[in-house]
Amino acid sequence: MTDATELRDMDDAALTEHLQTARRELFGLRFQHATGELENTARLRLAKREVARALTLIRERGLEADNKELSR
C-alpha cells in the first residue's frame, strides 16, 4: 500500500501505471472473494482505497491544469 505523499511525488505516467496495477490487484481480489479463496477480506477495502487515492490525485492534477489555463 502506498500513502498519499508517495503518490503525490510520482509523475503522471507513474501514477497511471500505479492505478492500473491497483485495479488489477482489486480485480484479482474480487475474483478470489467470489470463489471463496480470499482469507483476508480487509485487503479488498485497502485495494479500493488505493484505487480511490490514485483517481483522486489524477483528478486534482486535471483540475489544477484547468485552473492554470483559465487564469491566463
CHARMM internal coordinates of N, CA and C (Angstrom, degrees):
IC EDIT
DIST 1 N 1 CA 1.4436
DIST 1 CA 1 C 1.5266
ANGL 1 N 1 CA 1 C 109.28
DIST 1 C 2 N 1.2863
ANGL 1 CA 1 C 2 N 114.93
DIHE 1 N 1 CA 1 C 2 N 137.43
DIST 2 N 2 CA 1.4519
ANGL 1 C 2 N 2 CA 121.92
DIHE 1 CA 1 C 2 N 2 CA -177.55
DIST 2 CA 2 C 1.5237
ANGL 2 N 2 CA 2 C 108.87
DIHE 1 C 2 N 2 CA 2 C -109.17
DIST 2 C 3 N 1.3262
ANGL 2 CA 2 C 3 N 116.69
DIHE 2 N 2 CA 2 C 3 N 135.11
DIST 3 N 3 CA 1.4583
ANGL 2 C 3 N 3 CA 117.95
DIHE 2 CA 2 C 3 N 3 CA 178.39
DIST 3 CA 3 C 1.5279
ANGL 3 N 3 CA 3 C 110.02
DIHE 2 C 3 N 3 CA 3 C -85.05
DIST 3 C 4 N 1.3116
ANGL 3 CA 3 C 4 N 115.36
DIHE 3 N 3 CA 3 C 4 N 168.92
DIST 4 N 4 CA 1.4640
ANGL 3 C 4 N 4 CA 121.01
DIHE 3 CA 3 C 4 N 4 CA -172.45
DIST 4 CA 4 C 1.5239
ANGL 4 N 4 CA 4 C 112.37
DIHE 3 C 4 N 4 CA 4 C -64.44
DIST 4 C 5 N 1.3319
ANGL 4 CA 4 C 5 N 118.01
DIHE 4 N 4 CA 4 C 5 N -33.06
DIST 5 N 5 CA 1.4650
ANGL 4 C 5 N 5 CA 119.08
DIHE 4 CA 4 C 5 N 5 CA -178.87
DIST 5 CA 5 C 1.5187
ANGL 5 N 5 CA 5 C 111.06
DIHE 4 C 5 N 5 CA 5 C -67.10
DIST 5 C 6 N 1.3211
ANGL 5 CA 5 C 6 N 117.30
DIHE 5 N 5 CA 5 C 6 N -36.95
DIST 6 N 6 CA 1.4672
ANGL 5 C 6 N 6 CA 120.10
DIHE 5 CA 5 C 6 N 6 CA 176.94
DIST 6 CA 6 C 1.5202
ANGL 6 N 6 CA 6 C 110.47
DIHE 5 C 6 N 6 CA 6 C -67.17
DIST 6 C 7 N 1.3259
ANGL 6 CA 6 C 7 N 116.57
DIHE 6 N 6 CA 6 C 7 N -38.58
DIST 7 N 7 CA 1.4611
ANGL 6 C 7 N 7 CA 120.10
DIHE 6 CA 6 C 7 N 7 CA 179.01
DIST 7 CA 7 C 1.5250
ANGL 7 N 7 CA 7 C 110.94
DIHE 6 C 7 N 7 CA 7 C -67.09
DIST 7 C 8 N 1.3182
ANGL 7 CA 7 C 8 N 117.62
DIHE 7 N 7 CA 7 C 8 N -37.41
DIST 8 N 8 CA 1.4674
ANGL 7 C 8 N 8 CA 120.94
DIHE 7 CA 7 C 8 N 8 CA 179.85
DIST 8 CA 8 C 1.5241
ANGL 8 N 8 CA 8 C 111.61
DIHE 7 C 8 N 8 CA 8 C -65.62
DIST 8 C 9 N 1.3243
ANGL 8 CA 8 C 9 N 116.83
DIHE 8 N 8 CA 8 C 9 N -28.32
DIST 9 N 9 CA 1.4624
ANGL 8 C 9 N 9 CA 120.73
DIHE 8 CA 8 C 9 N 9 CA 179.62
DIST 9 CA 9 C 1.5268
ANGL 9 N 9 CA 9 C 112.64
DIHE 8 C 9 N 9 CA 9 C -77.47
DIST 9 C 10 N 1.3327
ANGL 9 CA 9 C 10 N 117.47
DIHE 9 N 9 CA 9 C 10 N -15.00
DIST 10 N 10 CA 1.4672
ANGL 9 C 10 N 10 CA 121.02
DIHE 9 CA 9 C 10 N 10 CA -179.06
DIST 10 CA 10 C 1.5256
ANGL 10 N 10 CA 10 C 110.22
DIHE 9 C 10 N 10 CA 10 C -76.54
DIST 10 C 11 N 1.3373
ANGL 10 CA 10 C 11 N 115.77
DIHE 10 N 10 CA 10 C 11 N 149.66
DIST 11 N 11 CA 1.4593
ANGL 10 C 11 N 11 CA 118.92
DIHE 10 CA 10 C 11 N 11 CA 172.76
DIST 11 CA 11 C 1.5302
ANGL 11 N 11 CA 11 C 108.37
DIHE 10 C 11 N 11 CA 11 C -81.15
DIST 11 C 12 N 1.3189
ANGL 11 CA 11 C 12 N 116.49
DIHE 11 N 11 CA 11 C 12 N 175.97
DIST 12 N 12 CA 1.4636
ANGL 11 C 12 N 12 CA 120.81
DIHE 11 CA 11 C 12 N 12 CA -174.32
DIST 12 CA 12 C 1.5250
ANGL 12 N 12 CA 12 C 112.57
DIHE 11 C 12 N 12 CA 12 C -61.03
DIST 12 C 13 N 1.3276
ANGL 12 CA 12 C 13 N 117.15
DIHE 12 N 12 CA 12 C 13 N -41.43
DIST 13 N 13 CA 1.4644
ANGL 12 C 13 N 13 CA 120.44
DIHE 12 CA 12 C 13 N 13 CA -178.67
DIST 13 CA 13 C 1.5274
ANGL 13 N 13 CA 13 C 110.93
DIHE 12 C 13 N 13 CA 13 C -65.35
DIST 13 C 14 N 1.3190
ANGL 13 CA 13 C 14 N 116.76
DIHE 13 N 13 CA 13 C 14 N -43.33
DIST 14 N 14 CA 1.4662
ANGL 13 C 14 N 14 CA 120.42
DIHE 13 CA 13 C 14 N 14 CA 179.99
DIST 14 CA 14 C 1.5230
ANGL 14 N 14 CA 14 C 110.72
DIHE 13 C 14 N 14 CA 14 C -67.11
DIST 14 C 15 N 1.3214
ANGL 14 CA 14 C 15 N 116.99
DIHE 14 N 14 CA 14 C 15 N -37.07
DIST 15 N 15 CA 1.4597
ANGL 14 C 15 N 15 CA 120.66
DIHE 14 CA 14 C 15 N 15 CA 178.94
DIST 15 CA 15 C 1.5265
ANGL 15 N 15 CA 15 C 110.88
DIHE 14 C 15 N 15 CA 15 C -66.76
DIST 15 C 16 N 1.3193
ANGL 15 CA 15 C 16 N 116.83
DIHE 15 N 15 CA 15 C 16 N -40.37
DIST 16 N 16 CA 1.4642
ANGL 15 C 16 N 16 CA 120.66
DIHE 15 CA 15 C 16 N 16 CA 177.12
DIST 16 CA 16 C 1.5224
ANGL 16 N 16 CA 16 C 110.65
DIHE 15 C 16 N 16 CA 16 C -64.62
DIST 16 C 17 N 1.3194
ANGL 16 CA 16 C 17 N 116.66
DIHE 16 N 16 CA 16 C 17 N -40.99
DIST 17 N 17 CA 1.4675
ANGL 16 C 17 N 17 CA 121.05
DIHE 16 CA 16 C 17 N 17 CA 177.02
DIST 17 CA 17 C 1.5264
ANGL 17 N 17 CA 17 C 110.27
DIHE 16 C 17 N 17 CA 17 C -62.49
DIST 17 C 18 N 1.3188
ANGL 17 CA 17 C 18 N 116.59
DIHE 17 N 17 CA 17 C 18 N -42.43
DIST 18 N 18 CA 1.4623
ANGL 17 C 18 N 18 CA 121.15
DIHE 17 CA 17 C 18 N 18 CA 178.80
DIST 18 CA 18 C 1.5294
ANGL 18 N 18 CA 18 C 110.36
DIHE 17 C 18 N 18 CA 18 C -62.53
DIST 18 C 19 N 1.3238
ANGL 18 CA 18 C 19 N 116.73
DIHE 18 N 18 CA 18 C 19 N -40.84
DIST 19 N 19 CA 1.4628
ANGL 18 C 19 N 19 CA 121.26
DIHE 18 CA 18 C 19 N 19 CA 178.50
DIST 19 CA 19 C 1.5238
ANGL 19 N 19 CA 19 C 110.71
DIHE 18 C 19 N 19 CA 19 C -61.88
DIST 19 C 20 N 1.3257
ANGL 19 CA 19 C 20 N 117.24
DIHE 19 N 19 CA 19 C 20 N -44.56
DIST 20 N 20 CA 1.4620
ANGL 19 C 20 N 20 CA 120.46
DIHE 19 CA 19 C 20 N 20 CA 178.94
DIST 20 CA 20 C 1.5226
ANGL 20 N 20 CA 20 C 111.19
DIHE 19 C 20 N 20 CA 20 C -61.88
DIST 20 C 21 N 1.3220
ANGL 20 CA 20 C 21 N 116.66
DIHE 20 N 20 CA 20 C 21 N -41.82
DIST 21 N 21 CA 1.4598
ANGL 20 C 21 N 21 CA 121.03
DIHE 20 CA 20 C 21 N 21 CA 178.72
DIST 21 CA 21 C 1.5289
ANGL 21 N 21 CA 21 C 110.66
DIHE 20 C 21 N 21 CA 21 C -64.06
DIST 21 C 22 N 1.3208
ANGL 21 CA 21 C 22 N 116.63
DIHE 21 N 21 CA 21 C 22 N -43.25
DIST 22 N 22 CA 1.4642
ANGL 21 C 22 N 22 CA 120.77
DIHE 21 CA 21 C 22 N 22 CA -179.89
DIST 22 CA 22 C 1.5263
ANGL 22 N 22 CA 22 C 111.01
DIHE 21 C 22 N 22 CA 22 C -64.95
DIST 22 C 23 N 1.3256
ANGL 22 CA 22 C 23 N 116.79
DIHE 22 N 22 CA 22 C 23 N -38.53
DIST 23 N 23 CA 1.4684
ANGL 22 C 23 N 23 CA 119.71
DIHE 22 CA 22 C 23 N 23 CA 178.34
DIST 23 CA 23 C 1.5299
ANGL 23 N 23 CA 23 C 111.48
DIHE 22 C 23 N 23 CA 23 C -67.21
DIST 23 C 24 N 1.3461
ANGL 23 CA 23 C 24 N 116.30
DIHE 23 N 23 CA 23 C 24 N -38.69
DIST 24 N 24 CA 1.4695
ANGL 23 C 24 N 24 CA 119.23
DIHE 23 CA 23 C 24 N 24 CA 176.63
DIST 24 CA 24 C 1.5243
ANGL 24 N 24 CA 24 C 110.61
DIHE 23 C 24 N 24 CA 24 C -62.83
DIST 24 C 25 N 1.3339
ANGL 24 CA 24 C 25 N 115.76
DIHE 24 N 24 CA 24 C 25 N -42.36
DIST 25 N 25 CA 1.4622
ANGL 24 C 25 N 25 CA 119.72
DIHE 24 CA 24 C 25 N 25 CA 179.15
DIST 25 CA 25 C 1.5254
ANGL 25 N 25 CA 25 C 110.36
DIHE 24 C 25 N 25 CA 25 C -62.78
DIST 25 C 26 N 1.3263
ANGL 25 CA 25 C 26 N 116.96
DIHE 25 N 25 CA 25 C 26 N -43.92
DIST 26 N 26 CA 1.4589
ANGL 25 C 26 N 26 CA 121.14
DIHE 25 CA 25 C 26 N 26 CA 179.24
DIST 26 CA 26 C 1.5228
ANGL 26 N 26 CA 26 C 110.80
DIHE 25 C 26 N 26 CA 26 C -61.58
DIST 26 C 27 N 1.3165
ANGL 26 CA 26 C 27 N 117.30
DIHE 26 N 26 CA 26 C 27 N -41.76
DIST 27 N 27 CA 1.4599
ANGL 26 C 27 N 27 CA 120.92
DIHE 26 CA 26 C 27 N 27 CA 177.78
DIST 27 CA 27 C 1.5262
ANGL 27 N 27 CA 27 C 110.49
DIHE 26 C 27 N 27 CA 27 C -59.91
DIST 27 C 28 N 1.3267
ANGL 27 CA 27 C 28 N 116.34
DIHE 27 N 27 CA 27 C 28 N -46.53
DIST 28 N 28 CA 1.4575
ANGL 27 C 28 N 28 CA 120.35
DIHE 27 CA 27 C 28 N 28 CA 179.34
DIST 28 CA 28 C 1.5190
ANGL 28 N 28 CA 28 C 112.27
DIHE 27 C 28 N 28 CA 28 C -62.44
DIST 28 C 29 N 1.3167
ANGL 28 CA 28 C 29 N 116.44
DIHE 28 N 28 CA 28 C 29 N -40.38
DIST 29 N 29 CA 1.4644
ANGL 28 C 29 N 29 CA 120.18
DIHE 28 CA 28 C 29 N 29 CA 179.07
DIST 29 CA 29 C 1.5242
ANGL 29 N 29 CA 29 C 111.12
DIHE 28 C 29 N 29 CA 29 C -66.31
DIST 29 C 30 N 1.3309
ANGL 29 CA 29 C 30 N 116.92
DIHE 29 N 29 CA 29 C 30 N -39.74
DIST 30 N 30 CA 1.4675
ANGL 29 C 30 N 30 CA 119.66
DIHE 29 CA 29 C 30 N 30 CA 177.84
DIST 30 CA 30 C 1.5268
ANGL 30 N 30 CA 30 C 110.46
DIHE 29 C 30 N 30 CA 30 C -64.09
DIST 30 C 31 N 1.3057
ANGL 30 CA 30 C 31 N 116.10
DIHE 30 N 30 CA 30 C 31 N -39.54
DIST 31 N 31 CA 1.4626
ANGL 30 C 31 N 31 CA 120.43
DIHE 30 CA 30 C 31 N 31 CA 178.58
DIST 31 CA 31 C 1.5244
ANGL 31 N 31 CA 31 C 110.32
DIHE 30 C 31 N 31 CA 31 C -64.05
DIST 31 C 32 N 1.3331
ANGL 31 CA 31 C 32 N 116.54
DIHE 31 N 31 CA 31 C 32 N -45.17
DIST 32 N 32 CA 1.4651
ANGL 31 C 32 N 32 CA 120.48
DIHE 31 CA 31 C 32 N 32 CA 178.07
DIST 32 CA 32 C 1.5248
ANGL 32 N 32 CA 32 C 110.95
DIHE 31 C 32 N 32 CA 32 C -62.15
DIST 32 C 33 N 1.3172
ANGL 32 CA 32 C 33 N 116.71
DIHE 32 N 32 CA 32 C 33 N -38.74
DIST 33 N 33 CA 1.4603
ANGL 32 C 33 N 33 CA 120.51
DIHE 32 CA 32 C 33 N 33 CA 179.69
DIST 33 CA 33 C 1.5291
ANGL 33 N 33 CA 33 C 110.57
DIHE 32 C 33 N 33 CA 33 C -65.43
DIST 33 C 34 N 1.3235
ANGL 33 CA 33 C 34 N 116.49
DIHE 33 N 33 CA 33 C 34 N -41.39
DIST 34 N 34 CA 1.4620
ANGL 33 C 34 N 34 CA 120.80
DIHE 33 CA 33 C 34 N 34 CA -178.81
DIST 34 CA 34 C 1.5216
ANGL 34 N 34 CA 34 C 111.84
DIHE 33 C 34 N 34 CA 34 C -66.58
DIST 34 C 35 N 1.3267
ANGL 34 CA 34 C 35 N 116.82
DIHE 34 N 34 CA 34 C 35 N -32.91
DIST 35 N 35 CA 1.4625
ANGL 34 C 35 N 35 CA 119.92
DIHE 34 CA 34 C 35 N 35 CA -179.30
DIST 35 CA 35 C 1.5229
ANGL 35 N 35 CA 35 C 112.44
DIHE 34 C 35 N 35 CA 35 C -91.07
DIST 35 C 36 N 1.3309
ANGL 35 CA 35 C 36 N 116.71
DIHE 35 N 35 CA 35 C 36 N -1.51
DIST 36 N 36 CA 1.4555
ANGL 35 C 36 N 36 CA 120.28
DIHE 35 CA 35 C 36 N 36 CA 177.69
DIST 36 CA 36 C 1.5133
ANGL 36 N 36 CA 36 C 114.53
DIHE 35 C 36 N 36 CA 36 C 82.40
DIST 36 C 37 N 1.3148
ANGL 36 CA 36 C 37 N 118.07
DIHE 36 N 36 CA 36 C 37 N 13.31
DIST 37 N 37 CA 1.4617
ANGL 36 C 37 N 37 CA 121.53
DIHE 36 CA 36 C 37 N 37 CA -178.30
DIST 37 CA 37 C 1.5251
ANGL 37 N 37 CA 37 C 113.03
DIHE 36 C 37 N 37 CA 37 C -90.00
DIST 37 C 38 N 1.3153
ANGL 37 CA 37 C 38 N 117.40
DIHE 37 N 37 CA 37 C 38 N -17.09
DIST 38 N 38 CA 1.4609
ANGL 37 C 38 N 38 CA 121.00
DIHE 37 CA 37 C 38 N 38 CA -175.16
DIST 38 CA 38 C 1.5255
ANGL 38 N 38 CA 38 C 109.88
DIHE 37 C 38 N 38 CA 38 C -79.11
DIST 38 C 39 N 1.3277
ANGL 38 CA 38 C 39 N 115.78
DIHE 38 N 38 CA 38 C 39 N 119.72
DIST 39 N 39 CA 1.4590
ANGL 38 C 39 N 39 CA 120.17
DIHE 38 CA 38 C 39 N 39 CA -179.35
DIST 39 CA 39 C 1.5257
ANGL 39 N 39 CA 39 C 111.66
DIHE 38 C 39 N 39 CA 39 C -89.36
DIST 39 C 40 N 1.3276
ANGL 39 CA 39 C 40 N 116.68
DIHE 39 N 39 CA 39 C 40 N -39.28
DIST 40 N 40 CA 1.4582
ANGL 39 C 40 N 40 CA 120.94
DIHE 39 CA 39 C 40 N 40 CA -177.35
DIST 40 CA 40 C 1.5276
ANGL 40 N 40 CA 40 C 108.93
DIHE 39 C 40 N 40 CA 40 C -104.37
DIST 40 C 41 N 1.3220
ANGL 40 CA 40 C 41 N 116.66
DIHE 40 N 40 CA 40 C 41 N 94.14
DIST 41 N 41 CA 1.4639
ANGL 40 C 41 N 41 CA 120.40
DIHE 40 CA 40 C 41 N 41 CA -176.17
DIST 41 CA 41 C 1.5259
ANGL 41 N 41 CA 41 C 112.43
DIHE 40 C 41 N 41 CA 41 C -72.12
DIST 41 C 42 N 1.3158
ANGL 41 CA 41 C 42 N 117.81
DIHE 41 N 41 CA 41 C 42 N -14.61
DIST 42 N 42 CA 1.4691
ANGL 41 C 42 N 42 CA 120.48
DIHE 41 CA 41 C 42 N 42 CA 177.34
DIST 42 CA 42 C 1.5230
ANGL 42 N 42 CA 42 C 110.78
DIHE 41 C 42 N 42 CA 42 C -65.93
DIST 42 C 43 N 1.3204
ANGL 42 CA 42 C 43 N 117.12
DIHE 42 N 42 CA 42 C 43 N -24.01
DIST 43 N 43 CA 1.4652
ANGL 42 C 43 N 43 CA 120.35
DIHE 42 CA 42 C 43 N 43 CA 178.26
DIST 43 CA 43 C 1.5236
ANGL 43 N 43 CA 43 C 111.09
DIHE 42 C 43 N 43 CA 43 C -62.76
DIST 43 C 44 N 1.3271
ANGL 43 CA 43 C 44 N 117.55
DIHE 43 N 43 CA 43 C 44 N -31.05
DIST 44 N 44 CA 1.4667
ANGL 43 C 44 N 44 CA 120.66
DIHE 43 CA 43 C 44 N 44 CA 176.66
DIST 44 CA 44 C 1.5274
ANGL 44 N 44 CA 44 C 110.31
DIHE 43 C 44 N 44 CA 44 C -60.62
DIST 44 C 45 N 1.3119
ANGL 44 CA 44 C 45 N 116.35
DIHE 44 N 44 CA 44 C 45 N -47.25
DIST 45 N 45 CA 1.4608
ANGL 44 C 45 N 45 CA 121.25
DIHE 44 CA 44 C 45 N 45 CA -179.42
DIST 45 CA 45 C 1.5251
ANGL 45 N 45 CA 45 C 110.87
DIHE 44 C 45 N 45 CA 45 C -62.73
DIST 45 C 46 N 1.3229
ANGL 45 CA 45 C 46 N 116.61
DIHE 45 N 45 CA 45 C 46 N -42.63
DIST 46 N 46 CA 1.4593
ANGL 45 C 46 N 46 CA 120.58
DIHE 45 CA 45 C 46 N 46 CA 179.78
DIST 46 CA 46 C 1.5264
ANGL 46 N 46 CA 46 C 111.51
DIHE 45 C 46 N 46 CA 46 C -65.16
DIST 46 C 47 N 1.3259
ANGL 46 CA 46 C 47 N 116.61
DIHE 46 N 46 CA 46 C 47 N -38.44
DIST 47 N 47 CA 1.4632
ANGL 46 C 47 N 47 CA 120.35
DIHE 46 CA 46 C 47 N 47 CA 179.43
DIST 47 CA 47 C 1.5277
ANGL 47 N 47 CA 47 C 110.59
DIHE 46 C 47 N 47 CA 47 C -67.32
DIST 47 C 48 N 1.3322
ANGL 47 CA 47 C 48 N 116.77
DIHE 47 N 47 CA 47 C 48 N -39.47
DIST 48 N 48 CA 1.4651
ANGL 47 C 48 N 48 CA 120.13
DIHE 47 CA 47 C 48 N 48 CA 177.32
DIST 48 CA 48 C 1.5256
ANGL 48 N 48 CA 48 C 110.70
DIHE 47 C 48 N 48 CA 48 C -62.07
DIST 48 C 49 N 1.3157
ANGL 48 CA 48 C 49 N 116.12
DIHE 48 N 48 CA 48 C 49 N -41.41
DIST 49 N 49 CA 1.4631
ANGL 48 C 49 N 49 CA 120.08
DIHE 48 CA 48 C 49 N 49 CA 179.63
DIST 49 CA 49 C 1.5245
ANGL 49 N 49 CA 49 C 111.51
DIHE 48 C 49 N 49 CA 49 C -66.25
DIST 49 C 50 N 1.3257
ANGL 49 CA 49 C 50 N 115.87
DIHE 49 N 49 CA 49 C 50 N -36.04
DIST 50 N 50 CA 1.4637
ANGL 49 C 50 N 50 CA 120.05
DIHE 49 CA 49 C 50 N 50 CA 178.91
DIST 50 CA 50 C 1.5330
ANGL 50 N 50 CA 50 C 110.35
DIHE 49 C 50 N 50 CA 50 C -63.19
DIST 50 C 51 N 1.3282
ANGL 50 CA 50 C 51 N 116.15
DIHE 50 N 50 CA 50 C 51 N -43.75
DIST 51 N 51 CA 1.4664
ANGL 50 C 51 N 51 CA 120.84
DIHE 50 CA 50 C 51 N 51 CA 177.44
DIST 51 CA 51 C 1.5277
ANGL 51 N 51 CA 51 C 109.73
DIHE 50 C 51 N 51 CA 51 C -63.38
DIST 51 C 52 N 1.3246
ANGL 51 CA 51 C 52 N 116.77
DIHE 51 N 51 CA 51 C 52 N -43.43
DIST 52 N 52 CA 1.4640
ANGL 51 C 52 N 52 CA 120.74
DIHE 51 CA 51 C 52 N 52 CA -179.01
DIST 52 CA 52 C 1.5283
ANGL 52 N 52 CA 52 C 111.41
DIHE 51 C 52 N 52 CA 52 C -63.49
DIST 52 C 53 N 1.3308
ANGL 52 CA 52 C 53 N 117.21
DIHE 52 N 52 CA 52 C 53 N -39.77
DIST 53 N 53 CA 1.4724
ANGL 52 C 53 N 53 CA 120.08
DIHE 52 CA 52 C 53 N 53 CA 178.36
DIST 53 CA 53 C 1.5249
ANGL 53 N 53 CA 53 C 110.86
DIHE 52 C 53 N 53 CA 53 C -61.06
DIST 53 C 54 N 1.3193
ANGL 53 CA 53 C 54 N 115.76
DIHE 53 N 53 CA 53 C 54 N -46.04
DIST 54 N 54 CA 1.4632
ANGL 53 C 54 N 54 CA 119.84
DIHE 53 CA 53 C 54 N 54 CA -178.55
DIST 54 CA 54 C 1.5303
ANGL 54 N 54 CA 54 C 110.72
DIHE 53 C 54 N 54 CA 54 C -64.75
DIST 54 C 55 N 1.3282
ANGL 54 CA 54 C 55 N 116.97
DIHE 54 N 54 CA 54 C 55 N -43.81
DIST 55 N 55 CA 1.4624
ANGL 54 C 55 N 55 CA 120.11
DIHE 54 CA 54 C 55 N 55 CA 179.33
DIST 55 CA 55 C 1.5300
ANGL 55 N 55 CA 55 C 111.45
DIHE 54 C 55 N 55 CA 55 C -63.88
DIST 55 C 56 N 1.3164
ANGL 55 CA 55 C 56 N 116.86
DIHE 55 N 55 CA 55 C 56 N -37.70
DIST 56 N 56 CA 1.4615
ANGL 55 C 56 N 56 CA 121.11
DIHE 55 CA 55 C 56 N 56 CA 178.81
DIST 56 CA 56 C 1.5216
ANGL 56 N 56 CA 56 C 110.89
DIHE 55 C 56 N 56 CA 56 C -63.25
DIST 56 C 57 N 1.3193
ANGL 56 CA 56 C 57 N 116.71
DIHE 56 N 56 CA 56 C 57 N -44.60
DIST 57 N 57 CA 1.4634
ANGL 56 C 57 N 57 CA 119.68
DIHE 56 CA 56 C 57 N 57 CA -179.95
DIST 57 CA 57 C 1.5239
ANGL 57 N 57 CA 57 C 111.77
DIHE 56 C 57 N 57 CA 57 C -66.30
DIST 57 C 58 N 1.3182
ANGL 57 CA 57 C 58 N 117.00
DIHE 57 N 57 CA 57 C 58 N -38.87
DIST 58 N 58 CA 1.4662
ANGL 57 C 58 N 58 CA 120.16
DIHE 57 CA 57 C 58 N 58 CA 177.18
DIST 58 CA 58 C 1.5298
ANGL 58 N 58 CA 58 C 109.70
DIHE 57 C 58 N 58 CA 58 C -62.64
DIST 58 C 59 N 1.3192
ANGL 58 CA 58 C 59 N 116.98
DIHE 58 N 58 CA 58 C 59 N -42.14
DIST 59 N 59 CA 1.4687
ANGL 58 C 59 N 59 CA 121.53
DIHE 58 CA 58 C 59 N 59 CA 178.86
DIST 59 CA 59 C 1.5271
ANGL 59 N 59 CA 59 C 110.82
DIHE 58 C 59 N 59 CA 59 C -64.87
DIST 59 C 60 N 1.3367
ANGL 59 CA 59 C 60 N 117.10
DIHE 59 N 59 CA 59 C 60 N -43.24
DIST 60 N 60 CA 1.4639
ANGL 59 C 60 N 60 CA 120.51
DIHE 59 CA 59 C 60 N 60 CA 178.95
DIST 60 CA 60 C 1.5232
ANGL 60 N 60 CA 60 C 111.20
DIHE 59 C 60 N 60 CA 60 C -60.42
DIST 60 C 61 N 1.3153
ANGL 60 CA 60 C 61 N 116.01
DIHE 60 N 60 CA 60 C 61 N -42.44
DIST 61 N 61 CA 1.4674
ANGL 60 C 61 N 61 CA 119.55
DIHE 60 CA 60 C 61 N 61 CA 179.85
DIST 61 CA 61 C 1.5228
ANGL 61 N 61 CA 61 C 111.09
DIHE 60 C 61 N 61 CA 61 C -65.11
DIST 61 C 62 N 1.3195
ANGL 61 CA 61 C 62 N 116.28
DIHE 61 N 61 CA 61 C 62 N -38.16
DIST 62 N 62 CA 1.4595
ANGL 61 C 62 N 62 CA 120.02
DIHE 61 CA 61 C 62 N 62 CA 177.33
DIST 62 CA 62 C 1.5180
ANGL 62 N 62 CA 62 C 111.95
DIHE 61 C 62 N 62 CA 62 C -64.36
DIST 62 C 63 N 1.3267
ANGL 62 CA 62 C 63 N 116.70
DIHE 62 N 62 CA 62 C 63 N -41.18
DIST 63 N 63 CA 1.4591
ANGL 62 C 63 N 63 CA 120.53
DIHE 62 CA 62 C 63 N 63 CA 178.54
DIST 63 CA 63 C 1.5210
ANGL 63 N 63 CA 63 C 111.39
DIHE 62 C 63 N 63 CA 63 C -67.03
DIST 63 C 64 N 1.3264
ANGL 63 CA 63 C 64 N 117.11
DIHE 63 N 63 CA 63 C 64 N -38.58
DIST 64 N 64 CA 1.4637
ANGL 63 C 64 N 64 CA 120.16
DIHE 63 CA 63 C 64 N 64 CA 177.28
DIST 64 CA 64 C 1.5231
ANGL 64 N 64 CA 64 C 110.95
DIHE 63 C 64 N 64 CA 64 C -62.50
DIST 64 C 65 N 1.3180
ANGL 64 CA 64 C 65 N 116.45
DIHE 64 N 64 CA 64 C 65 N -41.17
DIST 65 N 65 CA 1.4648
ANGL 64 C 65 N 65 CA 120.27
DIHE 64 CA 64 C 65 N 65 CA 179.15
DIST 65 CA 65 C 1.5295
ANGL 65 N 65 CA 65 C 110.37
DIHE 64 C 65 N 65 CA 65 C -64.87
DIST 65 C 66 N 1.3359
ANGL 65 CA 65 C 66 N 116.75
DIHE 65 N 65 CA 65 C 66 N -40.80
DIST 66 N 66 CA 1.4633
ANGL 65 C 66 N 66 CA 120.21
DIHE 65 CA 65 C 66 N 66 CA 178.10
DIST 66 CA 66 C 1.5244
ANGL 66 N 66 CA 66 C 111.37
DIHE 65 C 66 N 66 CA 66 C -63.97
DIST 66 C 67 N 1.3257
ANGL 66 CA 66 C 67 N 116.26
DIHE 66 N 66 CA 66 C 67 N -41.00
DIST 67 N 67 CA 1.4696
ANGL 66 C 67 N 67 CA 119.87
DIHE 66 CA 66 C 67 N 67 CA 179.75
DIST 67 CA 67 C 1.5180
ANGL 67 N 67 CA 67 C 111.57
DIHE 66 C 67 N 67 CA 67 C -65.46
DIST 67 C 68 N 1.3170
ANGL 67 CA 67 C 68 N 117.07
DIHE 67 N 67 CA 67 C 68 N -36.14
DIST 68 N 68 CA 1.4632
ANGL 67 C 68 N 68 CA 120.04
DIHE 67 CA 67 C 68 N 68 CA 178.48
DIST 68 CA 68 C 1.5227
ANGL 68 N 68 CA 68 C 110.71
DIHE 67 C 68 N 68 CA 68 C -65.69
DIST 68 C 69 N 1.3276
ANGL 68 CA 68 C 69 N 116.78
DIHE 68 N 68 CA 68 C 69 N -39.22
DIST 69 N 69 CA 1.4631
ANGL 68 C 69 N 69 CA 120.37
DIHE 68 CA 68 C 69 N 69 CA 179.58
DIST 69 CA 69 C 1.5258
ANGL 69 N 69 CA 69 C 110.97
DIHE 68 C 69 N 69 CA 69 C -68.56
DIST 69 C 70 N 1.3219
ANGL 69 CA 69 C 70 N 116.95
DIHE 69 N 69 CA 69 C 70 N -37.68
DIST 70 N 70 CA 1.4639
ANGL 69 C 70 N 70 CA 120.17
DIHE 69 CA 69 C 70 N 70 CA -178.93
DIST 70 CA 70 C 1.5234
ANGL 70 N 70 CA 70 C 112.37
DIHE 69 C 70 N 70 CA 70 C -71.56
DIST 70 C 71 N 1.3149
ANGL 70 CA 70 C 71 N 116.96
DIHE 70 N 70 CA 70 C 71 N -28.89
DIST 71 N 71 CA 1.4634
ANGL 70 C 71 N 71 CA 119.71
DIHE 70 CA 70 C 71 N 71 CA -177.06
DIST 71 CA 71 C 1.5260
ANGL 71 N 71 CA 71 C 112.89
DIHE 70 C 71 N 71 CA 71 C -81.09
DIST 71 C 72 N 1.2948
ANGL 71 CA 71 C 72 N 117.66
DIHE 71 N 71 CA 71 C 72 N -5.61
DIST 72 N 72 CA 1.4762
ANGL 71 C 72 N 72 CA 120.62
DIHE 71 CA 71 C 72 N 72 CA 179.51
DIST 72 CA 72 C 1.4798
ANGL 72 N 72 CA 72 C 112.26
DIHE 71 C 72 N 72 CA 72 C -70.85
END
COOR INIT
IC SEED 1 N 1 CA 1 C
IC BUILD
